[in-house]
Amino acid sequence: MSYTAAVIFSPAAYPGYDWMAQAVSDLSADNAPSKMLWEQLSSLYGVCGIVSIMMVCVFVQGKLNKTIRIGIYLFAVMNWVSNVGYAMFPLSDSGNAGAFQDIMHIYVVTVSVVLLSIISLVVIMIGGYRDKKYRSIAIWATIALLLMFAGAIGTNIVPRDFFGIPERFSVFAAAGFNAVLGIYLFRGF
């Protein structure tokens, strides 16, 4: 909810921000007028997301099946890379100004997050579809992966003026799956 609030309300502090055309990362860029509001609204997302996924990792030790556990551990690594990487390397300017931190943000952190997301979700799907007891978590992982692919494909095929719409499919897929894992934890898997 914290991340959703940041995505929905931070544009109010960013005159001229076009959510349909611009990336979510533009809202937290170093020079973005919405940066302070973004940090306030998303402050719980980072901390709670990491706490939740680490509690999931502790809970699943010796449970589920090895394949699903490995997928969950990889998803936890992705959460750490995302949380720390984007905090260390926010965009220097909306879009991509080409500074070192922009290169790190886009070509190191984002690529790592995307690859870890895809690999972890595929591994969870394999483990879940292989064992009928865990099919529901595989279905959630499939939904998240399909949303990520829809976002990745969409950002490359829609006109530039609509880049922000499919991009949100990708960013919400990971946050949403983390929430799903938290619900599974609450229910005892």
Secondary structure, 3 states (H helix, E strand, C coil): CHHHHHHHHHHHHCCCCCCCCCCHHHHHCCCCCCHHHHHHHHHHHHHHHHHHHHHHHHHHCCCCCHHHHHHHHHHHHHHHHHHHHHHHCCCCCCCCCCCHHHHHHHHHHHHHHHHHHHHHHHHHHHHHHHCHHHHHHHHHHHHHHHHHHHHHHHHHHCCHHHCHHHHHHHHHHHHHHHHHHHHHHHCCC
